[in-house]
Amino acid sequence: MTAEFVVVDDAMGSELARLDKVLDGAPLHFRERARWQALRNAHLDTAAFLEAYALGKADVRDTYASGTIFRILTGWNLQKTRCYGDAIAKLESQHADSPPVNLEPPE
């Protein structure tokens, strides 16, 4: 088994800092969502997954983060993981009276 790593430039660092500055004081989760969307747009899915995962753990009722986790795991062909199942369950329980579904990292 071999692994391939691609070193990316630090252009995203300045973009993320810009988003942090522009969205300072914005409503809850705007900053986090903007960060992982920018990371996905830059094809940095692992970083986007980690941002969305952190947002999902911070607010277990945030189905928007679950949708991103779902799309990333689908792209990675990880449909048989517990994290994928938890993201699906969370997306399906979007009602305010539904119990929260906790996301766990992929196994």
VODO-359468 format. One record per residue: residue in one letter; z, x, y of N, C-alpha, C, O in turn. Coordinates in nm, 4 decimals, always signed. Example, Ala and Ser with C-alpha at 12.3 -4.5 7.8 and 13.67 -1.06 7.14 Angstrom:
// VODO-359468
SITE   type        npz        npx        npy       capz       capx       capy        cpz        cpx        cpy        opz        opx        opy
SITE      a    +0.7800    +1.3190    -0.5690    +0.7800    +1.2300    -0.4500    +0.7800    +1.3200    -0.3300    +0.8465    +1.4236    -0.3319
SITE      s    +0.7080    +1.2850    -0.2250    +0.7140    +1.3670    -0.1060    +0.7870    +1.2900    +0.0030    +0.8039    +1.3409    +0.1138
END
This chain:
// VODO-359468
SITE   type        npz        npx        npy       capz       capx       capy        cpz        cpx        cpy        opz        opx        opy
SITE      m    +0.0000    +0.0834    -0.1158    +0.0000    +0.0000    +0.0000    +0.0000    +0.0889    +0.1235    +0.0745    +0.1866    +0.1314
SITE      t    -0.0825    +0.0546    +0.2174    -0.0851    +0.1277    +0.3438    -0.0596    +0.0304    +0.4578    -0.0809    -0.0902    +0.4456
SITE      a    -0.0147    +0.0849    +0.5657    +0.0094    +0.0039    +0.6858    -0.0667    +0.0657    +0.8007    -0.0768    +0.1879    +0.8121
SITE      e    -0.1187    -0.0180    +0.8838    -0.1898    +0.0299    +1.0010    -0.1150    -0.0153    +1.1250    -0.0798    -0.1325    +1.1385
SITE      f    -0.0913    +0.0777    +1.2146    -0.0215    +0.0466    +1.3381    -0.1137    +0.0772    +1.4540    -0.1841    +0.1782    +1.4539
SITE      v    -0.1131    -0.0086    +1.5507    -0.1918    +0.0118    +1.6709    -0.0959    +0.0237    +1.7882    -0.0165    -0.0667    +1.8144
SITE      v    -0.1040    +0.1344    +1.8575    -0.0203    +0.1540    +1.9748    -0.0895    +0.0853    +2.0922    -0.2060    +0.1119    +2.1219
SITE      v    -0.0165    -0.0022    +2.1570    -0.0733    -0.0727    +2.2713    -0.0228    -0.0084    +2.3988    +0.0857    +0.0497    +2.4025
SITE      d    -0.1026    -0.0198    +2.5025    -0.0583    +0.0395    +2.6284    +0.0538    -0.0446    +2.6884    +0.0887    -0.1507    +2.6366
SITE      d    +0.1081    +0.0040    +2.7961    +0.2232    -0.0614    +2.8564    +0.1818    -0.1675    +2.9583    +0.2634    -0.2090    +3.0406
SITE      a    +0.0570    -0.2114    +2.9537    +0.0098    -0.3120    +3.0480    +0.0904    -0.4404    +3.0371    +0.1117    -0.5083    +3.1375
SITE      m    +0.1351    -0.4747    +2.9182    +0.2148    -0.5964    +2.9016    +0.3518    -0.5831    +2.9669    +0.4091    -0.6828    +3.0108
SITE      g    +0.4041    -0.4634    +2.9737    +0.5333    -0.4445    +3.0392    +0.5281    -0.4895    +3.1839    +0.6186    -0.5582    +3.2312
SITE      s    +0.4230    -0.4513    +3.2540    +0.4111    -0.4922    +3.3941    +0.3822    -0.6415    +3.4055    +0.4293    -0.7065    +3.4988
SITE      e    +0.3057    -0.6963    +3.3122    +0.2773    -0.8401    +3.3132    +0.4047    -0.9204    +3.2872    +0.4298    -1.0204    +3.3545
SITE      l    +0.4844    -0.8776    +3.1909    +0.6096    -0.9472    +3.1615    +0.7070    -0.9374    +3.2788    +0.7775    -1.0334    +3.3097
SITE      a    +0.7105    -0.8220    +3.3433    +0.7968    -0.8060    +3.4618    +0.7497    -0.8979    +3.5747    +0.8311    -0.9556    +3.6468
SITE      r    +0.6175    -0.9107    +3.5893    +0.5625    -0.9999    +3.6920    +0.6023    -1.1447    +3.6635    +0.6426    -1.2174    +3.7543
SITE      l    +0.5908    -1.1861    +3.5369    +0.6302    -1.3219    +3.4993    +0.7787    -1.3446    +3.5256    +0.8176    -1.4498    +3.5764
SITE      d    +0.8608    -1.2471    +3.4914    +1.0051    -1.2590    +3.5150    +1.0340    -1.2801    +3.6634    +1.1190    -1.3613    +3.6999
SITE      k    +0.9617    -1.2057    +3.7495    +0.9835    -1.2149    +3.8933    +0.9343    -1.3494    +3.9471    +1.0042    -1.4153    +4.0241
SITE      v    +0.8138    -1.3898    +3.9061    +0.7552    -1.5147    +3.9546    +0.8376    -1.6352    +3.9099    +0.8527    -1.7317    +3.9848
SITE      l    +0.8907    -1.6297    +3.7880    +0.9614    -1.7448    +3.7322    +1.1132    -1.7362    +3.7479    +1.1863    -1.8155    +3.6884
SITE      d    +1.1600    -1.6418    +3.8265    +1.3035    -1.6309    +3.8511    +1.3531    -1.7593    +3.9172    +1.3020    -1.7993    +4.0218
SITE      g    +1.4512    -1.8226    +3.8571    +1.5055    -1.9475    +3.9091    +1.4301    -2.0716    +3.8648    +1.4653    -2.1824    +3.9052
SITE      a    +1.3273    -2.0556    +3.7829    +1.2498    -2.1702    +3.7332    +1.3337    -2.2499    +3.6332    +1.4333    -2.1992    +3.5816
SITE      p    +1.2940    -2.3738    +3.6059    +1.3675    -2.4540    +3.5074    +1.3798    -2.3830    +3.3718    +1.3021    -2.2937    +3.3378
SITE      l    +1.4795    -2.4265    +3.2978    +1.5130    -2.3668    +3.1689    +1.3901    -2.3460    +3.0806    +1.3099    -2.4379    +3.0636
SITE      h    +1.3756    -2.2328    +3.0274    +1.2752    -2.1926    +2.9282    +1.1345    -2.1693    +2.9823    +1.0467    -2.1310    +2.9050
SITE      f    +1.1094    -2.1902    +3.1095    +0.9755    -2.1616    +3.1615    +0.9423    -2.0141    +3.1426    +0.8323    -1.9795    +3.0994
SITE      r    +1.0383    -1.9269    +3.1752    +1.0168    -1.7830    +3.1644    +0.9865    -1.7430    +3.0208    +0.8915    -1.6691    +2.9950
SITE      e    +1.0683    -1.7926    +2.9264    +1.0509    -1.7550    +2.7868    +0.9159    -1.8027    +2.7336    +0.8470    -1.7292    +2.6629
SITE      r    +0.8790    -1.9250    +2.7676    +0.7502    -1.9774    +2.7210    +0.6342    -1.8990    +2.7799    +0.5380    -1.8679    +2.7096
SITE      a    +0.6424    -1.8673    +2.9065    +0.5360    -1.7900    +2.9703    +0.5239    -1.6523    +2.9064    +0.4134    -1.6011    +2.8886
SITE      r    +0.6384    -1.5919    +2.8717    +0.6358    -1.4586    +2.8097    +0.5656    -1.4616    +2.6747    +0.4788    -1.3783    +2.6487
SITE      w    +0.6023    -1.5574    +2.5871    +0.5381    -1.5538    +2.4555    +0.3949    -1.6005    +2.4610    +0.3146    -1.5606    +2.3767
SITE      q    +0.3597    -1.6841    +2.5577    +0.2185    -1.7219    +2.5717    +0.1360    -1.6013    +2.6162    +0.0251    -1.5801    +2.5671
SITE      a    +0.1901    -1.5223    +2.7090    +0.1200    -1.4012    +2.7527    +0.1047    -1.3028    +2.6369    +0.0000    -1.2398    +2.6220
SITE      l    +0.2081    -1.2898    +2.5557    +0.2018    -1.1993    +2.4404    +0.0988    -1.2472    +2.3379    +0.0249    -1.1656    +2.2827
SITE      r    +0.0929    -1.3765    +2.3119    -0.0082    -1.4302    +2.2191    -0.1477    -1.4091    +2.2744    -0.2392    -1.3738    +2.2000
SITE      n    -0.1654    -1.4306    +2.4048    -0.2963    -1.4102    +2.4663    -0.3420    -1.2653    +2.4545    -0.4618    -1.2374    +2.4490
SITE      a    -0.2459    -1.1736    +2.4506    -0.2765    -1.0304    +2.4349    -0.2856    -0.9910    +2.2878    -0.2967    -0.8726    +2.2560
SITE      h    -0.2810    -1.0902    +2.1971    -0.2881    -1.0680    +2.0518    -0.1709    -0.9851    +1.9999    -0.1852    -0.9088    +1.9044
SITE      l    -0.0559    -1.0006    +2.0633    +0.0667    -0.9341    +2.0196    +0.1552    -1.0389    +1.9540    +0.2614    -1.0742    +2.0052
SITE      d    +0.1083    -1.0883    +1.8380    +0.1732    -1.2005    +1.7721    +0.3146    -1.1707    +1.7246    +0.3995    -1.2598    +1.7253
SITE      t    +0.3417    -1.0483    +1.6837    +0.4775    -1.0161    +1.6402    +0.5743    -1.0292    +1.7575    +0.6818    -1.0875    +1.7434
SITE      a    +0.5367    -0.9758    +1.8712    +0.6214    -0.9875    +1.9900    +0.6337    -1.1333    +2.0326    +0.7418    -1.1775    +2.0714
SITE      a    +0.5240    -1.2080    +2.0257    +0.5273    -1.3500    +2.0612    +0.6184    -1.4267    +1.9659    +0.6950    -1.5134    +2.0080
SITE      f    +0.6092    -1.3938    +1.8364    +0.6959    -1.4581    +1.7374    +0.8421    -1.4334    +1.7713    +0.9233    -1.5259    +1.7675
SITE      l    +0.8761    -1.3094    +1.8043    +1.0153    -1.2762    +1.8344    +1.0648    -1.3487    +1.9596    +1.1795    -1.3932    +1.9641
SITE      e    +0.9791    -1.3609    +2.0610    +1.0163    -1.4352    +2.1822    +1.0360    -1.5834    +2.1494    +1.1346    -1.6438    +2.1914
SITE      a    +0.9422    -1.6416    +2.0746    +0.9531    -1.7836    +2.0387    +1.0735    -1.8075    +1.9479    +1.1424    -1.9087    +1.9604
SITE      y    +1.0980    -1.7142    +1.8567    +1.2134    -1.7255    +1.7670    +1.3434    -1.7250    +1.8478    +1.4333    -1.8050    +1.8218
SITE      a    +1.3531    -1.6346    +1.9460    +1.4729    -1.6286    +2.0299    +1.4906    -1.7583    +2.1083    +1.6024    -1.8076    +2.1230
SITE      l    +1.3796    -1.8137    +2.1587    +1.3871    -1.9405    +2.2305    +1.4298    -2.0530    +2.1372    +1.5100    -2.1383    +2.1751
SITE      g    +1.3764    -2.0534    +2.0154    +1.4142    -2.1552    +1.9172    +1.5613    -2.1467    +1.8787    +1.6253    -2.2494    +1.8559
SITE      k    +1.6151    -2.0266    +1.8712    +1.7573    -2.0108    +1.8399    +1.8450    -2.0507    +1.9588    +1.9549    -2.1029    +1.9402
SITE      a    +1.7963    -2.0261    +2.0812    +1.8738    -2.0610    +2.2001    +1.8810    -2.2117    +2.2198    +1.9826    -2.2636    +2.2660
SITE      d    +1.7745    -2.2815    +2.1855    +1.7712    -2.4273    +2.1997    +1.7089    -2.4847    +2.0737    +1.5866    -2.4935    +2.0631
SITE      v    +1.7927    -2.5241    +1.9778    +1.7432    -2.5667    +1.8469    +1.6618    -2.6954    +1.8540    +1.5972    -2.7318    +1.7557
SITE      r    +1.6630    -2.7648    +1.9662    +1.5817    -2.8860    +1.9809    +1.4456    -2.8577    +2.0447    +1.3673    -2.9505    +2.0649
SITE      d    +1.4159    -2.7315    +2.0767    +1.2896    -2.6967    +2.1419    +1.1768    -2.6911    +2.0396    +1.1586    -2.5900    +1.9717
SITE      t    +1.1015    -2.7997    +2.0288    +0.9921    -2.8054    +1.9310    +0.8700    -2.7276    +1.9780    +0.7829    -2.6958    +1.8969
SITE      y    +0.8615    -2.6964    +2.1066    +0.7486    -2.6192    +2.1579    +0.7503    -2.4784    +2.0978    +0.6462    -2.4265    +2.0575
SITE      a    +0.8682    -2.4173    +2.0921    +0.8817    -2.2853    +2.0305    +0.8501    -2.2935    +1.8818    +0.7877    -2.2028    +1.8267
SITE      s    +0.8927    -2.4014    +1.8164    +0.8638    -2.4184    +1.6740    +0.7144    -2.4259    +1.6478    +0.6654    -2.3737    +1.5477
SITE      g    +0.6423    -2.4909    +1.7380    +0.4971    -2.4999    +1.7230    +0.4317    -2.3635    +1.7291    +0.3378    -2.3362    +1.6542
SITE      t    +0.4799    -2.2778    +1.8172    +0.4264    -2.1423    +1.8258    +0.4595    -2.0640    +1.7001    +0.3740    -1.9937    +1.6462
SITE      i    +0.5825    -2.0756    +1.6534    +0.6225    -2.0082    +1.5299    +0.5340    -2.0561    +1.4143    +0.4880    -1.9755    +1.3336
SITE      f    +0.5109    -2.1855    +1.4069    +0.4252    -2.2454    +1.3039    +0.2848    -2.1854    +1.3087    +0.2311    -2.1456    +1.2053
SITE      r    +0.2249    -2.1785    +1.4279    +0.0883    -2.1251    +1.4406    +0.0815    -1.9772    +1.4036    -0.0133    -1.9334    +1.3385
SITE      i    +0.1815    -1.9009    +1.4451    +0.1811    -1.7582    +1.4133    +0.1979    -1.7372    +1.2629    +0.1255    -1.6575    +1.2033
SITE      l    +0.2928    -1.8082    +1.2011    +0.3131    -1.7936    +1.0562    +0.1899    -1.8383    +0.9785    +0.1578    -1.7799    +0.8750
SITE      t    +0.1208    -1.9409    +1.0268    -0.0031    -1.9846    +0.9621    -0.1074    -1.8739    +0.9698    -0.1762    -1.8457    +0.8717
SITE      g    -0.1187    -1.8118    +1.0858    -0.2126    -1.7010    +1.1027    -0.1808    -1.5824    +1.0134    -0.2704    -1.5068    +0.9757
SITE      w    -0.0554    -1.5660    +0.9798    -0.0118    -1.4573    +0.8915    -0.0123    -1.4991    +0.7444    +0.0296    -1.4212    +0.6587
SITE      n    -0.0586    -1.6200    +0.7136    -0.0592    -1.6735    +0.5763    +0.0801    -1.6741    +0.5135    +0.0973    -1.6359    +0.3978
SITE      l    +0.1789    -1.7179    +0.5912    +0.3165    -1.7236    +0.5420    +0.3640    -1.8678    +0.5278    +0.4790    -1.8994    +0.5584
SITE      q    +0.2750    -1.9546    +0.4813    +0.3081    -2.0957    +0.4682    +0.4146    -2.1228    +0.3623    +0.4740    -2.2306    +0.3627
SITE      k    +0.4399    -2.0310    +0.2741    +0.5364    -2.0541    +0.1665    +0.6748    -1.9970    +0.1979    +0.7595    -1.9871    +0.1092
SITE      t    +0.6978    -1.9593    +0.3243    +0.8293    -1.9054    +0.3601    +0.9209    -2.0168    +0.4085    +0.8754    -2.1238    +0.4487
SITE      r    +1.0487    -1.9898    +0.4039    +1.1472    -2.0875    +0.4504    +1.1329    -2.1106    +0.6004    +1.1494    -2.2231    +0.6474
SITE      c    +1.1025    -2.0058    +0.6753    +1.0871    -2.0185    +0.8200    +0.9737    -2.1158    +0.8533    +0.9856    -2.1961    +0.9458
SITE      y    +0.8650    -2.1084    +0.7783    +0.7515    -2.1996    +0.7980    +0.7957    -2.3434    +0.7708    +0.7666    -2.4333    +0.8496
SITE      g    +0.8649    -2.3646    +0.6611    +0.9142    -2.4980    +0.6277    +1.0098    -2.5509    +0.7327    +1.0059    -2.6692    +0.7665
SITE      d    +1.0960    -2.4638    +0.7848    +1.1892    -2.5044    +0.8888    +1.1154    -2.5414    +1.0178    +1.1533    -2.6367    +1.0858
SITE      a    +1.0099    -2.4659    +1.0514    +0.9318    -2.4973    +1.1715    +0.8631    -2.6322    +1.1566    +0.8596    -2.7107    +1.2514
SITE      i    +0.8082    -2.6602    +1.0380    +0.7450    -2.7902    +1.0117    +0.8490    -2.9016    +1.0249    +0.8238    -3.0032    +1.0898
SITE      a    +0.9646    -2.8825    +0.9637    +1.0694    -2.9850    +0.9695    +1.1122    -3.0101    +1.1139    +1.1371    -3.1241    +1.1531
SITE      k    +1.1201    -2.9056    +1.1903    +1.1615    -2.9201    +1.3294    +1.0559    -2.9961    +1.4100    +1.0896    -3.0801    +1.4934
SITE      l    +0.9290    -2.9664    +1.3849    +0.8217    -3.0369    +1.4543    +0.8198    -3.1849    +1.4171    +0.7878    -3.2698    +1.5002
SITE      e    +0.8535    -3.2150    +1.2936    +0.8529    -3.3536    +1.2479    +0.9748    -3.4317    +1.2960    +0.9732    -3.5547    +1.2934
SITE      s    +1.0795    -3.3640    +1.3393    +1.2021    -3.4314    +1.3841    +1.2160    -3.4203    +1.5355    +1.3161    -3.3687    +1.5853
SITE      q    +1.1182    -3.4674    +1.6072    +1.1169    -3.4516    +1.7527    +1.2007    -3.5551    +1.8252    +1.2065    -3.5515    +1.9481
SITE      h    +1.2644    -3.6452    +1.7569    +1.3442    -3.7475    +1.8221    +1.4784    -3.6892    +1.8642    +1.5354    -3.6051    +1.7947
SITE      a    +1.5273    -3.7340    +1.9769    +1.6534    -3.6812    +2.0308    +1.7719    -3.7070    +1.9387    +1.8696    -3.6321    +1.9409
SITE      d    +1.7640    -3.8134    +1.8568    +1.8772    -3.8442    +1.7695    +1.8691    -3.7729    +1.6343    +1.9574    -3.7898    +1.5503
SITE      s    +1.7642    -3.6937    +1.6128    +1.7506    -3.6194    +1.4876    +1.8416    -3.4980    +1.4890    +1.8622    -3.4378    +1.5944
SITE      p    +1.8966    -3.4610    +1.3740    +1.9795    -3.3408    +1.3704    +1.8928    -3.2167    +1.3944    +1.7779    -3.2136    +1.3505
SITE      p    +1.9442    -3.1166    +1.4618    +1.8660    -2.9967    +1.4867    +1.8371    -2.9210    +1.3557    +1.9163    -2.9232    +1.2615
SITE      v    +1.7231    -2.8554    +1.3536    +1.6833    -2.7738    +1.2394    +1.6903    -2.6287    +1.2833    +1.6263    -2.5911    +1.3815
SITE      n    +1.7660    -2.5475    +1.2135    +1.7769    -2.4061    +1.2489    +1.6616    -2.3280    +1.1899    +1.6226    -2.3503    +1.0753
SITE      l    +1.6071    -2.2367    +1.2681    +1.4990    -2.1496    +1.2207    +1.5597    -2.0218    +1.1674    +1.6520    -1.9662    +1.2269
SITE      e    +1.5088    -1.9763    +1.0574    +1.5513    -1.8475    +1.0016    +1.4287    -1.7568    +0.9973    +1.3166    -1.8057    +0.9837
SITE      p    +1.4481    -1.6267    +1.0087    +1.3325    -1.5365    +1.0059    +1.2639    -1.5391    +0.8700    +1.3270    -1.5709    +0.7692
SITE      p    +1.1338    -1.5056    +0.8666    +1.0631    -1.5062    +0.7381    +1.1242    -1.4101    +0.6383    +1.1772    -1.3049    +0.6742
SITE      e    +1.1156    -1.4488    +0.5118    +1.1728    -1.3645    +0.4056    +1.0746    -1.2601    +0.3621    +1.1048    -1.1799    +0.2737
END
